[in-house]
Amino acid sequence: MIRKAPISMIMTAPVITLKKHDSLETAEMLFKKHHIRHIPVVSSNVVVGMLSYTDLLRLSFADITNSDDVHADTLIYNMFTIKQVMKRHIVTVSSSNSIKEVAEILATKEFHALPVVDNNRLVGIVTTTDLIKYLLAQF
């Protein structure tokens, strides 16, 4: 294990992003297409929020209705905007933060992804899955 290894070694870049005016249907399609669980919401490449797949599922009737009933989800998705559903107060890290520092943040907070921001611009994303894969590679 490299001591003080920067998070840039394991972060994902480029990042799939959303804008506040994108639809929740677009978000769902991106989550499913790219097999991801967190999408930063950006304005001119500046992070303004974070949407998780769990946030989207909280709105969905998929668990209580026929999972093929996309009309119910579409109706619900049209009632809300990404701006209303996204988390607004986001913790970010810099690409020079160490993997250990990021692991400490993820271990003590109640979220599983951190946008990586340099000079106020999104450059990557790091998730608990990235961290676990890094640790497994060490064995």
The 8 nearest C-alpha neighbors of each residue, nearest first, counted from 0:
[[1, 2, 137, 4, 134, 3, 133, 136],
 [2, 0, 4, 3, 5, 98, 137, 97],
 [1, 3, 4, 0, 97, 99, 98, 5],
 [2, 4, 97, 5, 1, 98, 99, 96],
 [3, 5, 97, 1, 2, 98, 6, 8],
 [6, 4, 97, 95, 7, 96, 98, 8],
 [5, 7, 98, 8, 97, 94, 9, 96],
 [6, 8, 94, 10, 5, 9, 95, 123],
 [9, 7, 6, 5, 10, 4, 98, 94],
 [8, 10, 7, 6, 129, 11, 133, 125],
 [11, 9, 125, 7, 124, 123, 6, 8],
 [10, 12, 124, 123, 125, 13, 14, 9],
 [13, 11, 123, 14, 10, 122, 124, 15],
 [12, 14, 123, 11, 15, 122, 124, 121],
 [13, 15, 12, 123, 16, 11, 124, 122],
 [14, 16, 38, 13, 17, 39, 29, 33],
 [17, 15, 39, 38, 40, 14, 41, 18],
 [18, 16, 40, 41, 39, 21, 19, 38],
 [17, 19, 40, 41, 21, 20, 42, 16],
 [20, 18, 82, 81, 21, 40, 17, 41],
 [19, 21, 18, 22, 81, 80, 82, 17],
 [22, 20, 18, 19, 17, 25, 23, 81],
 [23, 21, 25, 24, 20, 80, 26, 81],
 [22, 24, 26, 25, 76, 81, 27, 80],
 [25, 23, 27, 22, 26, 28, 76, 73],
 [26, 24, 28, 22, 23, 27, 29, 21],
 [25, 27, 23, 29, 24, 28, 30, 22],
 [26, 28, 24, 30, 29, 25, 23, 31],
 [27, 29, 25, 31, 26, 30, 32, 24],
 [30, 28, 32, 26, 31, 27, 33, 25],
 [31, 29, 35, 27, 28, 34, 33, 32],
 [30, 32, 34, 28, 29, 33, 27, 35],
 [33, 31, 29, 34, 30, 28, 35, 27],
 [32, 34, 35, 31, 30, 29, 28, 15],
 [35, 33, 31, 30, 32, 36, 29, 28],
 [36, 34, 30, 33, 37, 31, 38, 29],
 [35, 37, 52, 51, 30, 38, 34, 53],
 [38, 36, 51, 50, 35, 52, 39, 112],
 [37, 39, 50, 16, 49, 51, 15, 40],
 [38, 40, 49, 16, 48, 41, 50, 17],
 [41, 39, 17, 48, 18, 49, 47, 16],
 [42, 40, 46, 45, 44, 18, 47, 17],
 [41, 43, 45, 44, 18, 46, 47, 40],
 [44, 42, 45, 41, 46, 120, 18, 121],
 [43, 45, 41, 42, 120, 121, 46, 119],
 [46, 44, 120, 41, 42, 43, 121, 119],
 [47, 45, 41, 48, 40, 44, 39, 121],
 [48, 46, 41, 40, 45, 87, 42, 49],
 [49, 47, 87, 40, 86, 46, 85, 39],
 [48, 50, 39, 86, 40, 85, 38, 51],
 [51, 49, 85, 38, 37, 39, 86, 54],
 [52, 50, 37, 54, 53, 36, 38, 49],
 [51, 53, 36, 55, 54, 56, 37, 30],
 [52, 54, 56, 51, 55, 57, 36, 50],
 [55, 53, 51, 57, 52, 56, 50, 84],
 [54, 56, 52, 53, 57, 58, 59, 51],
 [57, 55, 59, 53, 58, 54, 52, 61],
 [58, 56, 54, 55, 59, 53, 60, 52],
 [59, 57, 56, 55, 60, 75, 54, 76],
 [60, 58, 56, 61, 72, 57, 55, 75],
 [59, 61, 63, 62, 64, 72, 71, 58],
 [62, 60, 66, 59, 64, 63, 65, 72],
 [61, 63, 60, 64, 66, 59, 65, 56],
 [64, 62, 60, 61, 65, 66, 59, 68],
 [65, 63, 61, 60, 66, 62, 68, 67],
 [64, 66, 67, 68, 61, 63, 62, 60],
 [67, 65, 61, 68, 64, 62, 69, 60],
 [68, 66, 65, 69, 61, 64, 70, 71],
 [69, 67, 70, 66, 65, 71, 64, 72],
 [68, 70, 72, 71, 67, 73, 66, 61],
 [69, 71, 73, 68, 72, 74, 75, 67],
 [72, 70, 74, 73, 69, 68, 75, 60],
 [73, 71, 75, 69, 74, 70, 59, 76],
 [74, 72, 76, 70, 75, 71, 69, 77],
 [73, 75, 71, 77, 72, 76, 70, 78],
 [76, 74, 72, 78, 77, 73, 71, 58],
 [77, 75, 73, 78, 74, 23, 79, 72],
 [76, 78, 74, 75, 79, 73, 80, 23],
 [77, 79, 75, 76, 74, 80, 73, 23],
 [80, 78, 77, 76, 83, 81, 75, 84],
 [81, 79, 83, 82, 84, 22, 23, 78],
 [80, 82, 84, 83, 19, 85, 23, 22],
 [81, 83, 19, 80, 85, 84, 20, 48],
 [84, 82, 80, 81, 85, 79, 86, 19],
 [83, 85, 81, 82, 80, 86, 54, 79],
 [86, 84, 50, 49, 82, 81, 48, 83],
 [85, 87, 49, 48, 88, 50, 84, 89],
 [88, 86, 48, 89, 85, 47, 49, 82],
 [89, 87, 86, 90, 48, 47, 49, 85],
 [90, 88, 87, 91, 48, 86, 49, 47],
 [89, 91, 113, 88, 92, 114, 104, 112],
 [92, 90, 114, 113, 115, 89, 116, 93],
 [91, 93, 115, 116, 96, 114, 94, 113],
 [92, 94, 116, 115, 95, 96, 117, 91],
 [93, 95, 7, 6, 96, 115, 5, 117],
 [94, 96, 5, 93, 97, 6, 7, 92],
 [97, 95, 93, 5, 94, 6, 100, 92],
 [96, 98, 5, 100, 3, 99, 4, 6],
 [97, 99, 6, 101, 100, 5, 4, 102],
 [98, 100, 102, 97, 101, 103, 3, 4],
 [101, 99, 97, 103, 102, 98, 96, 104],
 [100, 102, 104, 98, 103, 99, 105, 97],
 [103, 101, 99, 105, 104, 100, 106, 98],
 [102, 104, 106, 100, 101, 105, 99, 107],
 [105, 103, 101, 107, 102, 106, 108, 100],
 [106, 104, 102, 108, 103, 107, 101, 111],
 [107, 105, 103, 104, 102, 108, 109, 101],
 [106, 108, 104, 105, 103, 109, 102, 110],
 [109, 107, 105, 110, 106, 104, 111, 103],
 [108, 110, 107, 111, 105, 106, 104, 112],
 [111, 109, 108, 112, 105, 113, 106, 127],
 [110, 112, 127, 126, 105, 109, 113, 108],
 [113, 111, 126, 125, 110, 127, 37, 114],
 [112, 114, 125, 91, 124, 115, 126, 90],
 [113, 115, 124, 91, 123, 116, 125, 92],
 [116, 114, 123, 92, 124, 93, 122, 91],
 [115, 117, 121, 93, 120, 122, 119, 92],
 [116, 118, 119, 120, 93, 122, 121, 94],
 [117, 119, 120, 116, 121, 93, 122, 45],
 [118, 120, 117, 116, 45, 121, 46, 44],
 [121, 119, 45, 116, 117, 118, 44, 122],
 [120, 122, 116, 44, 123, 115, 45, 46],
 [123, 121, 116, 115, 120, 12, 117, 13],
 [124, 122, 12, 115, 11, 14, 10, 121],
 [123, 125, 114, 115, 11, 10, 113, 14],
 [124, 126, 10, 113, 112, 129, 11, 114],
 [127, 125, 112, 129, 128, 111, 113, 130],
 [126, 128, 130, 111, 129, 131, 112, 125],
 [127, 129, 131, 126, 130, 132, 125, 111],
 [130, 128, 126, 132, 127, 131, 125, 133],
 [129, 131, 127, 133, 128, 132, 134, 126],
 [130, 132, 128, 134, 133, 129, 135, 127],
 [131, 133, 135, 129, 130, 134, 128, 136],
 [134, 132, 130, 136, 131, 135, 129, 137],
 [133, 135, 131, 137, 136, 132, 130, 138],
 [136, 134, 132, 137, 133, 138, 131, 130],
 [137, 135, 133, 134, 138, 132, 131, 0],
 [136, 138, 134, 135, 0, 133, 132, 1],
 [137, 136, 135, 134, 0, 133, 132, 131]]
